Amino acid sequence: MNIYQDYIQEIEERKAQGLHPKPIDGAELLSEIIAQIKDRNNEYRADSLKFFIYNTLPGTTSAAGVKAQFLKEIILGESVLEEITPAFAFELLSHMKGGPSIEVLLDLALGNDAAIAKEAANVLKTQVFLYEADTDRLKAAFHNGNEIAKEIIESYAQADFFTKLPEAAEEIKVVTYIAGEGDISTDLLSPGNQAHSRSDRELHGLCMMTPEAQKEIQALQAQHPDKSVMLIAEKGTMGVGSSRMSGVNNVALWTGKQASPYIPFVNIAPIVAGTNGISPIFLTTVDVTGGIGIDLQNWVKVLDADGNVVRNESGEPILEEKYSVATGTVLTINIKEKKLYNGDQELKDISKSFTPQKMEFIKAGGSYAIVFGKKLQTWASGILGIEIPLVYAPSKEITKEGVGLTAVEKIFNKNAVGLPQGKVLHAGSDVRVEVNIVGSQDTTGLMTAQELESMAATVISPIVDGAYQSGCHTASVWDKKAQANIPRLMKFMNDFGLITARDPKGEYHAMTDVIHKVLNDITIDEWAIIIGGDSHTRMSKGVAFGADSGTVALALATGEASMPIPESVKVTFKGDMKHHMDFRDVVHATQLQMLQQFGGENVFQGRIIEVHIGTLPADQAFTFTDWTAEMKAKASICISEDDTLIESLEIAKSRIQIMIDKGMDNHNQVLQGLINKANKRITEIKSGEKPALTPDSNASYYAEVVVDLDIIVEPMIADPDVNNEDVSKRYTHDTIRDLTYYGGDKKVDLGFVGSCMVHKGDLKIVSQMLRNIEKRDGKVEFLAPLVVAAPTYNIIDELKAEGDWELLEKYSGFEFDDNAPKGAARVEYKNMMYLERPGCNLCMGNQEKAEKGDTVLATSTRLFQGRVVEDSERKKGESLLASTPVVVLSAIIGRIPNIEEYKAAVEGIDLTTFVPSIKELVTVGH
């Protein structure tokens, strides 16, 4: 059986699942298809033509290279087909987005046939995905007097590829669909347990929400063929939890429009909305597809005669419906007026959805084309020696005289691209910035690879200091899906220039360390900007933004990111932390006290949390910054004392050295370069040349939150509140309760210590607690299972050196074996401790799960429905989040303890404590 017959067999198998043929990305298969096209008597010729024209992936896939060369043959008359004329061949090349297609077009444009050169030039003028190899050819031809090259470059300088696109429609008719009540996690749109299929867009689309919901959307489309379906989070925020490009892809697949008739299952322009708008990182992903995100504000707080918020018996604000968006409601988005209408009735000003920049994304079909277009226009103008023609909307620039800079404003100004000398920008300004560190995550990495191929990128941008491809989300179960996907991903990323968790050559030990922990270690400058393919890309050095796989690809390819400078909320601390409290309790209390201080308004949402952590080193401080994703913040920044920052950088250097010693550095010696940069930064701090980053004393903040440590007297638990009568209040991270609330009798079915929220100190707490219990009772018995997953291998190595790992092994009933990783997820648990492989484990939800209906107490960050635990017929699954000592004790006694039991259990144990800095961490006189 040849490769084409294998493909036909796969098509039949997919047909049984209701799927179309899988898009072709391989050169070998497409070469066979082309051979069959050339053979006019071949029985498969008709199908082969369809596959060639409509089912081949563009960009830099090996199939795209073969397709471009065959189209070149047709244009040059070397192959003659009735079905594909030279004119149609040019049309197909125009949809291939770069890479081999640009190479072919340049060959033709710079060739000797004047008529063909003119046609090729006309197509090139529409293209934006050009790289240095392409522009170098044009530049050389231009300097050699080639008129076609001059014509193309002049077109690029005028940005004809953008200006000649059709304008966005003045209005869009939509029909509403309530996707859920309350916050909608991207897990609903693209479940973590289906991560393996994300790069197969049509297959993955089947997992969006439910089959019933998909049928309801199709019914609305049939009833309203002239309208777009708008997915809505009623009484909540759309897209919380993560950026999840696959979630936007799924929404676009079901409700958007096809990007090109010749590219299968790539849809654009989805429309999403939420009562409380769209989560910031998810909105960035919507922009990638040229989509629209709307803040409806259709439910508002009821106010009394004095303007105060009216509350119910539970102290929650009472809401009233301002206008209905019930499923099936027909609305009009008037883009010209930037307003939302129901018939003639104006419902809402939606100007924020249609800023000049967002209008450009909509016109161009996505943000990538704008980013590449601006770079291309800048290059062309430079070649011609002219001022850059004003084509794109000027970047919004906000400068406040006499006002200092917050920490994030300082970082953005330092890293800004094209900012005039001496120009200083404040929050709200649009900025292109250079990116220092980039992280690709393993369950989104295949999509990032696809995006890199589609934008014709072949090598990492030289201005990126370091980039890492993780293996943490597929660490706990090495099943057939992981075995098929992950080695392919690692090879692609390793070839592209990233440091990879797994060595494609198998020479160094696989490192399944949690991506956020690795990025935290390889960030060696608190002035850095980090982009990572996960919502928990929140470093305790620098400012980090969780991003979709496409934005990660863009950062890898260009070394840049574009966004407005976010507003900041300043967080400081007062009082003393009680000796029986853990720092995780301070983190939860921060969220609770913030909501209390601002009447239930989450002032963190969409903003930078500038936390004046001062004295807490990077590992421990990461517990705070990591949680800021659940606070719905856009990002966070730690303000540290000089000595604390130096300590953190020394730790980072030692961790990077371990990676080098393992053999993980590449031919560019990226990791050694990071150590060199860390040494330089330490020297700057010690000499006083450039102290640790601090905001100016007269910086302007959206709000300031002061956390009172004195009133944190009990461990704090984030509760999904699964039985709340108000559906919109379930599965948020805003319900923070103390231990006493549970009365010492709430049953716990499973405890989990792991994920990115724990550090070495947490694992030492586990061993200390078990040692104390054995000393007191003579033995340790678990009334509920306890799953322990260290976030990184180096933590295990350090615990082994310090004697703690041996103690954990003594009490465990299972210990991971790298030589024989689990091939299937565990579905049942015994009442014992499981020492699992470093990685995300239960937190990710794509591999390990608790038993359905369990009450799980975890140190992780995920409490969304179905993530860690699914519902059963008998009861709802619930994932409550707490500190390590609370989780360990709960697993031992099988319930959430009371405060007395807890205090007794942690007596004498070195918890993660925090003493606020006595210094005011600001720069005076700016």
Buried (B, 14 or more C-beta within 10 A) or exposed (E): EEBBEEBBEEBEEBEEEEBEBBBBBBBEBBBBBBEBBBEEEEEBBEBBBEBBBBBBBBBBBBBBBBBBBBBBBBBBEEBEBEEBEBEBBBBBBBBBBBBBBBBBBBBBBBBEEEEBBEBBBBBBBBBBBBBEEBBEBBBEBBEEEBEBBBBBBBBBBBBBBBEEBEEBEEBBBBBBBBBBBBBBBBBBBBBBBBBBBBBBBBBBBBBBBEEEBBEBBEEBBEEBEEBBBBBBBBBBBBBBBBBBBBBBBBBBBBBBEBBBEBBBBBBBBBBBBBBBBBBBBBBBBBBBBBBBBBBBBBBEBEEEEEEEBEBEEEEBBEBEEEBEBEBBBEBBBBBEBBBBBBEEEBBBEBEEBBBEBBBBBBBBBBBBBBBBBBBBBBBBBEBBEEEBEEBBBEBBBEEBEEBBBBBBBBBBBBBBBEBEEEEBBBBEBBBBBBBBBBBBBBBBBBBBBBBBBBBBBBBBBEEBBBBBBBBBBBBBBBBEBBEEBBBBBBBBBBEBBBBBBBBBEEEBEBBBBBBBBBBBBBBBBBBBBBBBBBBBBBBBBBBBBBBBBBBBBBBBBBBBBBBBBBBBBBBBBEEEBBEBBBBBBBBBBBBBBBBEBBEBBBBBBBBBBBBBBBBBBBBBBBBBBBBBBBBBBBBBBBBBBBEBBBBBBBBBBEBBEBBBEBEBBEEEEBBEBBBEBBBEBBEBBEEEEEBBBBBBEBBBBBBEBEBEBEEBBBBBBBBBBBEBEBEBBBBBBBBBBBBEEBEBEBEBBBBBBBBBBBBBBBBBBBBBBBBBBBEEEEEBEBBBBBBBBBBBBBBBEBBEEEEBBEBBEEBBBBBBEEEEBBEEEBEEBEBBBBBBBBBBBBBBBBBBBBBBBBBBBBBBBBBBBBBBBBBEEEEBBBBBBBBBBBBBBBBBBBBBBBBEBBBEBBEEBEBBBBEBBEEEBBBEEB
